[in-house]
C-alpha cells in the first residue's frame, strides 16, 4: 500500500472518533430561545431574577420538573424551577426530555463530549453516561439526539446561567410506557448512589384548551403530580383524567422521588400561555415542581437486614412445622438477634404465584417481643385470614413469605399529612378500625381519596366518606421478602 493510501485510510478510520468528539450543536436556538449569546444570557438572567433567591441554608432540590416551550411562553415558569438550584453545587445534572416525533423503546443517553449552546459548550458527564448505558432499557440512539427535538435542549441555557462547573447528562425517553419509566427511575436511583446529582424532567401540561378549561384541567394534573403516588398518576394518565405531553418524564420523576426517600414535592409556579402571551383562546399549561429531602424518619424503630431475614426464615419454618412436621428443621434461633426482643407491630403476608394468599398482623404491640410474636402472626396469616381457605401442605412450596415490621403508629391531625406511597394508615371511628399497609398504595394504584375511602369501607366497615372525621394514624414499615433459594428446610 502506498504512503498516500495509508494516510487516507488512517484519516478515514479517525472520522468516527473525531465526529464523536465534536460538541452536540443546539438545534432550536433562534426558535425557542435567542441565538445571540448576549441576548440569551440577559434574558435568562432576567427571568431568574424575577423570582426570589432561595436561602442557601435551605434544602436544595434533588428533582425538578420544568416546562419546555419557547421562552416567550414558558420561560418565566421554567426559571422558577431553576432559581431553586441557582448557586448550588452538584456533581452533575441529568436532564430528561422525550422524543415528540420518534417513538422507540426505553431511553437514549447522549454520549458526545459536550453540548454546544449559544452560551458555550457544556461538558457531558461521560462517566455517568457510560454507567447509565449499562442499565436495562438505556442505550444511545444517535438519530434521536441529532433531531430537532427541543424538550431537553431548552433546559440547558437555564442551567448554564444558574450553576457553576456544570456537567450534564442529556437523555430522551422514547415511550410513555410505565415499564420504561420504572427502568429509568431505577437506573437514575443507582446513579444517585454514586454522586450528588440534580435530576430535571421536562413536560408541558394541557394543550390548546381555552384559558378557563386549561385552569381546571391543569389543576387536576398538578395536584396529582404533587400529592399522588406515581402508580396513581400513571393510571390517571391512562384514563385520560390528566393531560401532559411529558407523561413519561413525569412518571419517571415521581418514581425516582420515591426511590430517593419519598421526597417532599412542592408546586413552585403554575401559569399558562394565556398568562404569558395574552392570547387566552388556545393555551398551553406549564408548571414547575421541586422535590426535596424530608426530615428523616426516626431510625430507632428499624431493625437490621439480618434480623429481618431471620424473621422471614422463622415464619416459613413455622408453617412447615405445622403442615409438614416430619420434614421441618429446628426452629430459627431468633434470640441470636437481641433487637428482636423489642415489642413491635408486625404483619406476615403470604403470596402464591404472586397473588395474595393471606395477610394478618398486629398493628399495636407494646408487650410481646417480635421473636415471640412472629410464630402466632405467621400461623394467623396461613390459617385465619377469613378471605381465604386455610393453607395446605401442597401449596407450601408455591408460597412466598414476606414479613413487615412496623413503626409505632403516630396520630395525625389532617389526612394531608399522609405521605402517599410511604405511609401505612390506621383508621378508627365509632369502635371500628381498619388498616392498610404501605404496600397497598403500589398494589392498587389508588389515589389518596380512593385509598382512604376503601380503608373506611373495606377494612373498617364504615361509609366511604367516614375518613373525613375519623382518627387517623400513620406508620412506616420495613418489608423483608423471602429470597429465592433461601429456604433451608
Buried (B, 14 or more C-beta within 10 A) or exposed (E): EEEEEEEEEEEEEEEEEEEEEEBBEBBBBEEBBBEEBEEBBEBBEEBBEEBEEBEEEEBBBBBBBBBBBBBEBBBBBBBBBBBBBBEBEBBBBBBBBBBBEEEBEBBBBBBBEBBBBBBBBBBBBBBBBEBBBEBEBBBBBEEBBEBEBBBBBBBBBBBBBBBEEBBBBBBBBBBBBBEBBBBBBBBBBBBBEEEEBBBBBBBBBBBEBEBEBBBEBBEBBBBBBBBBBBBBBBBBBEEEBBBBBBBBBBBBBBBBBBBBEBBBBEBBBBBBBBBBBEEBEBBBBBBBBBBBBEEEBEEEBBBEEEBBBBBBBBBBBBBBBBBEEEEBEEEBEBEEBEBBEBBBBBBBBBBBEEEEBBBBBBBBBEEBBBBBBBBBBBBBBBBEBEEBEEBEEEBBEEBBBBBBBBBBBBEBEEBEEBBBBBBBBBBBBEEBBBBBBBBBBBEBBBBBBBBBBBBBBEBBEBEBEBBEEBEBBBBBBBBBBBEEEEBEB
